Amino acid sequence: MAPMSSIDQSLNEKQRLTLLQTARASIHTGLREGHPLQVKPAYYEPALQAQRATFVTLNKRGELRGCIGHLEAIQPLIQDVADNAFSAAFQDNRFPPLQKEEFDQIDIHISVLSPAEPLSFSSEQELLRQIRPGIDGLILQDGYYRGTFLPSVWEQLPTREAFLAHLKMKAGLPANYWSDSIQVSRYTTESFSEG
């Protein structure tokens, strides 16, 4: 099967629902058995078998409760969602593992990433001009320092300057850091959630 282009990779409502149900089932399996749901990608339609990168975010009463994902497509979409949902519930080191009594209180949000596109720039100002607020997710890297923000972070950090400064800090760098070796790539997401 040919890889899906960024133009024809939108998911229909049935596919989105399947992914959300798979994410919830994987967390439920984790609570009962201690491992992610074992999915068989070949049993799903081609769009869910395609290699895609995802992030799964869990919210509890509107507050972040876990978020784990991949920046590169390493496995079928359906498998990536199952694995990341389990990891967001039980392996996000910012939070204790999800407990049974929390299961009905969480909302699941899935972001399916487009392939990352490297940006070319010679200064921070040139980089800032290329960033599209509300659209772009960014991956910032300099040596061993690396961080990403999904496009949904624009809701909390609506200016290019704040978005980039906080991304540098997430990567472990000072907010005002600049170096000629900084690399930045952007991606977009198709995002959907329960409810």
C-alpha positions in Angstrom: 0.0 0.0 0.0 1.3 3.5 -0.9 1.9 5.9 2.0 -0.9 8.3 2.5 -0.2 11.9 1.4 -0.8 14.7 3.8 -3.8 15.7 1.6 -5.8 12.5 1.8 -5.1 11.4 5.3 -8.2 12.8 7.1 -10.1 10.2 9.1 -13.9 9.8 8.9 -16.2 9.7 11.9 -16.2 5.9 12.1 -12.4 5.7 12.0 -12.2 8.4 14.7 -14.7 6.5 16.9 -12.8 3.3 16.4 -9.6 5.0 17.6 -11.2 6.5 20.6 -12.8 3.2 21.6 -9.5 1.4 21.1 -7.7 4.0 23.4 -10.3 3.5 26.1 -10.2 -0.3 25.8 -6.4 -0.2 26.0 -6.6 1.8 29.3 -9.2 -0.6 30.6 -7.0 -3.6 29.7 -4.1 -1.8 31.5 -6.2 -1.6 34.7 -7.2 -5.2 34.5 -4.1 -6.9 33.1 -1.2 -4.4 33.3 -0.5 -4.2 29.6 -1.9 -2.3 26.5 -4.7 -3.8 24.4 -3.3 -6.2 21.9 -4.6 -5.1 18.5 -4.3 -6.9 15.2 -3.9 -4.1 12.6 -4.7 -6.4 9.7 -8.3 -6.7 11.0 -8.8 -2.9 10.5 -9.4 -0.8 7.4 -6.4 0.5 5.5 -6.5 4.0 7.0 -6.1 2.6 10.5 -3.3 0.3 9.3 -1.2 3.2 7.8 1.9 4.1 9.7 1.1 7.4 11.6 2.4 9.1 14.7 0.0 10.0 17.4 -0.3 11.6 20.9 -3.0 10.5 23.3 -3.9 13.1 26.0 -6.0 12.3 29.1 -7.9 15.0 30.9 -9.7 14.6 34.2 -12.3 17.4 35.0 -10.6 19.6 32.5 -7.1 19.1 33.9 -4.2 17.2 32.2 -4.0 13.7 33.6 -1.4 12.2 31.1 -0.1 12.7 27.6 2.2 10.4 25.7 3.0 10.1 22.0 5.4 9.6 19.1 6.8 12.3 16.8 7.6 9.8 14.1 5.4 7.2 12.5 6.8 3.8 13.7 3.8 1.5 13.6 0.2 1.2 12.4 -2.1 4.0 13.6 -4.4 1.7 15.5 -1.4 0.2 17.4 0.1 3.6 18.1 -3.2 4.8 19.7 -3.5 1.6 21.8 0.1 1.9 23.0 0.0 5.6 23.7 -3.3 5.5 25.5 -1.8 2.9 27.9 1.3 4.9 28.3 -0.6 8.1 29.0 -2.6 6.4 31.7 0.2 4.5 33.4 3.6 5.7 32.3 3.6 9.5 32.2 6.1 10.2 34.9 4.4 13.6 35.7 1.4 11.7 37.2 0.8 8.6 39.3 -0.6 5.6 37.4 -4.3 5.9 36.7 -6.5 4.2 39.3 -9.7 2.2 38.6 -12.0 4.8 40.2 -10.6 7.5 37.8 -11.5 5.5 34.6 -15.0 7.0 34.2 -13.7 10.5 35.0 -11.2 10.8 32.1 -11.7 12.2 28.7 -9.5 11.0 25.8 -8.1 13.3 23.2 -6.2 11.9 20.2 -3.9 13.9 17.9 -2.7 12.3 14.6 0.4 14.0 13.4 1.4 14.9 9.8 5.0 14.1 8.9 7.3 16.8 10.3 8.7 19.4 7.9 12.1 21.0 8.8 12.1 24.8 8.8 15.0 26.8 7.3 16.0 30.0 9.1 19.1 32.0 10.0 17.8 33.9 13.0 15.2 33.7 15.7 13.2 36.5 14.1 13.1 34.6 10.8 12.0 31.5 12.6 9.2 33.3 14.4 7.9 34.7 11.1 7.4 31.2 9.7 5.5 29.8 12.7 1.7 29.6 12.1 -0.1 30.2 15.4 -3.0 27.8 16.1 -1.8 25.5 13.3 1.7 24.4 13.8 3.1 21.9 16.3 6.8 22.4 16.7 9.8 20.1 17.4 12.8 22.0 18.7 16.2 20.3 19.0 19.7 21.4 19.8 22.2 18.6 20.5 20.7 16.4 23.2 18.0 18.9 24.1 14.6 18.2 22.5 11.0 19.2 23.0 7.7 19.4 21.2 4.4 21.3 21.6 1.3 20.1 19.9 -0.8 22.7 18.2 -3.3 22.6 21.0 -0.7 24.4 23.2 -1.5 27.6 21.3 -4.6 27.8 23.5 -2.4 28.5 26.5 0.5 30.3 24.7 -1.2 32.3 21.9 1.9 34.4 20.8 4.8 33.0 18.6 7.3 34.4 21.1 5.7 32.8 24.2 5.2 29.5 22.3 8.8 29.3 21.3 10.2 30.5 24.7 8.2 27.9 26.6 9.1 25.2 24.0 12.8 26.0 24.7 12.2 25.6 28.4 10.4 22.3 27.9 13.5 21.1 25.9 15.6 22.0 28.9 17.0 25.2 27.5 16.7 28.8 28.8 13.7 30.8 27.4 16.1 33.3 25.7 18.5 30.6 24.4 19.7 30.9 20.8 22.3 29.0 18.8 23.0 28.5 15.1 22.7 24.8 15.7 19.0 24.9 16.7 16.8 22.8 14.5 13.0 23.3 14.3 10.4 21.2 12.4 6.7 21.8 12.2 3.8 19.5 11.9 0.0 19.7 12.0 -2.5 17.4 13.7 -5.9 16.1 13.2 -7.4 16.1 16.6 -10.6 14.7 18.1 -11.9 13.6 21.5 -14.8 11.9 23.2 -18.1 13.6 23.6 
